[in-house]
């Protein structure tokens, strides 16, 4: 399994809108590619700049080519990104996953009580 990491920075004033764009456009795009196992988008505010880290997991580098093209190290951008990003980092980083553990969510203490 391969982890692919992309980093982008947006003005904090646009972070909420970029988060909505990412959830509505980018995540479904990743998920539509055969061999994509999961997508996580991380967000961290640092003053007037908000960092986004997209972490995706793939079956193989061949699967990543189905998303990114032949140059798997090149970052993929959407036309809408020009409205948000402060710069366009040219590359991403890949890591081979050599160990893992899944977290199983625990039931909420209020689960089953219905909404109040």
N, C-alpha and C positions, 0 to 999 in steps of 0.2 A: 504494500500500500504506500502511496506517495501523498505527502502533505504539500500543498501549494499555498504560499503566503504572499499576499499583495498588500501594500500600504498606500494610503492616500490621506491628504490633508484638505480640510474644507474650512471656510470661515465658520466659527461657532454659530453665527447668525443664520447659517444655512444648514446646520447639522440635522435638524429635525426633518427638513424637506429632503435632504440627501438620504437619511435613514429610510424614509418612506419610498424613495426611488429605488434604493437598494433592495428593499423587501419586495417591492412590486415588480421590478424589472430584472435585476441582476440575479437574485436567488433563483427565480423560476428558470432563467436561462441556464445557469449551472446545472440545475436538476434535470433539465431536458436532455442532457448529454449522457449517452450510455457510458457507464463506467464511473460516473460521479457517485460517491458514496454518501457524502454529507457536505453541508455548507454552514459555516459559522461566521457572523459578522460581529466584530468587536469594536467598541467605541470608547474613546477616552478624550475628555475635554481638557485642554491645556490653555487656559486663558481665552484669547480670541480665536484660537485654532482648535479644531476637533480632529483627532486622528481616527481613521477607520482602518482596521486590519481585517481582510477577508481571508479566512482559513478554510480551504476546501480539501477534501480527502478523495483520492482517486484510486481505482484498481491498479493503474499502471501509467507509465509515461505515454503509451499509445492512446490510452483513454483521454489524457490531457490534450493530445493533438486534436482530438475531436472537438475540443472547446477552443483551444488557443491557436491551432494551426501547427505547421511543421516546426517553427521556432518556439518550443515550449517555454523558453525563458523570457520571452517577450510578454509584457503586460498587455492585457486586452482591455480596451476602453470602449465605452458607448458614446454615441453622439451627445447625449445629455450631460456627460461628465464635464464638458466645457463650461457648463453653467454653474458648477460647484467646485471643482478641484483647483487648488492653488498651483499645482504643477502636475506634470505627467511623468511619474517615475517610469523609466523605460523597461525595467525588468522586475521579475518576481523571484522568489526563492523557493526551492524545492528541498524537501527532506524525505528520506526513506523512513517510514515508521517501523521501528524495531521493537517496540513494546507498547502495550495498551491496556487500559482498564476502563470499563464502561461504568458510569454512575447510574444506578437504578433509582429513579425518583421515589421518595417515600410518600405514602398517602397523606394528604392534608388532614390535620386533626378535625377540621370541620367537614370533611368529605362525607357526603351522604345525608347531611342535615338540610340540604336545599338552601336556596338563597334567602337571605333575611332582609 
